[in-house]
């Protein structure tokens, strides 16, 4: 992949940067990165502030191009480039925005599309609208409980569903498996 990006960059710098952005978001998806990491990647790669807003799921994340999180409660400008997360007619638009004037260039368009796809996967996995088949065994609830960018009430709901509310617990990560929450013995 590195050879391909190098040769492509020599021929067309935008194409090389677009392929690097695709590879970056693929790595984030493979590692099951959270929403903040995805929005941070979009901001850094696009060189402008990026935000993710999903009012129905109570998610707002904004990151500056230097990688610092800087959440604002204002409404995204409709003129900013937008990558939709949902197509539900009843809900306000949910998506990823790049805070820049005019249409995105080729790299910005790839960043928007890949960031929105990665964020959509995370939101569907962790904050889906349907009930989980078995709440106590649901890895999405565990992931949500560990997601520092999730609102407190959403994380509390995950703790209740996992029957961990008020308990002393620890997160355990083992090679080759997802994170696990364990009760700490008294």
WOTA-V650857 format. One record per run of one state. SS is the DSSP state (~ for helix, > for strand, _ for the rest). FROM is the first residue (numbers start at 1). TO is the last residue. Records with the same first field share a line. If there is no record, write none. Layout:
SS->FROM-TO ; FROM-TO
//
This chain:
_->1-1 ; 12-12 ; 31-34 ; 47-49 ; 55-58 ; 64-68 ; 70-80 ; 85-94 ; 99-105 ; 128-134 ; 138-138 ; 147-151 ; 162-168 ; 173-179 ; 184-186
~->2-11 ; 13-30 ; 35-46 ; 106-127 ; 135-137 ; 139-146 ; 152-161
>->50-54 ; 59-63 ; 69-69 ; 81-84 ; 95-98 ; 169-172 ; 180-183
//
